[in-house]
Amino acid sequence: MGRRKPVSGVAMPASARELKMGLIETIIGLGVCVALLIVAIFFDRRPYRPGKLNYVPLMIIALAACLVLGRHLLTLIRS
């Protein structure tokens, strides 16, 4: 059997083909990101103390990951 090429015409290396995320992995990843976002919001709402950690960058990264994984999940469900 020959190597299958994606639409772009570039062959994927074997390691990339083995690391595709399925439906279950996407749901778990999305759940973890949502939980992390909720925990970061909870800790950020506590009163200010000098030297307190800044949770805003963590919230931005978690929100971006939620959006990416949510879109990936919708793509998996649609196909």
C-alpha positions in Angstrom: 0.0 0.0 0.0 1.2 3.5 -0.8 1.4 6.4 1.5 -1.8 8.5 1.6 -1.4 12.2 1.1 -3.6 14.8 2.6 -5.5 17.4 0.5 -2.5 19.8 0.7 -0.3 17.3 -1.1 2.2 17.0 1.7 2.7 13.5 3.2 2.3 13.3 7.0 5.1 11.6 8.9 4.2 8.4 10.6 4.4 9.9 14.1 1.8 12.6 13.2 -0.6 10.0 11.9 -0.4 8.0 15.1 -1.0 11.1 17.3 -4.5 12.1 15.9 -6.9 13.0 18.6 -10.2 11.0 18.6 -13.5 11.8 20.1 -12.8 10.5 23.6 -9.4 12.3 23.9 -11.0 15.6 22.7 -13.8 15.4 25.2 -11.3 14.6 28.1 -9.0 17.5 27.0 -11.9 19.9 26.7 -13.1 18.9 30.2 -9.7 19.4 31.7 -9.4 22.8 30.1 -12.8 23.9 31.3 -12.0 22.7 34.8 -8.7 24.5 34.8 -10.5 27.7 33.7 -13.1 27.4 36.4 -10.4 26.9 39.1 -8.3 29.8 37.8 -11.4 32.1 37.9 -12.2 30.9 41.4 -8.6 31.6 42.6 -8.5 35.0 40.8 -11.7 36.1 42.6 -10.2 35.9 46.1 -9.2 39.2 47.7 -5.9 40.8 46.6 -2.9 40.0 48.7 0.6 41.3 48.0 2.6 38.6 46.2 -0.5 36.8 45.0 -0.1 34.8 41.7 -1.5 36.4 38.6 -4.0 33.9 37.0 -4.9 36.0 34.0 -2.3 34.4 31.6 -3.5 30.9 32.7 -7.1 31.9 32.1 -6.2 33.2 28.6 -4.4 30.0 27.7 -7.2 27.8 29.1 -9.9 29.8 27.2 -7.9 29.5 24.0 -7.5 25.7 24.5 -11.2 25.4 25.2 -12.0 27.2 21.9 -9.6 25.1 19.9 -10.7 21.8 21.4 -14.4 22.8 21.1 -14.0 23.4 17.4 -12.1 20.1 17.0 -14.9 18.3 18.9 -17.6 19.8 16.6 -15.5 18.8 13.5 -15.3 15.2 14.9 -19.0 15.0 15.6 -19.9 16.4 12.2 -17.9 13.9 10.2 
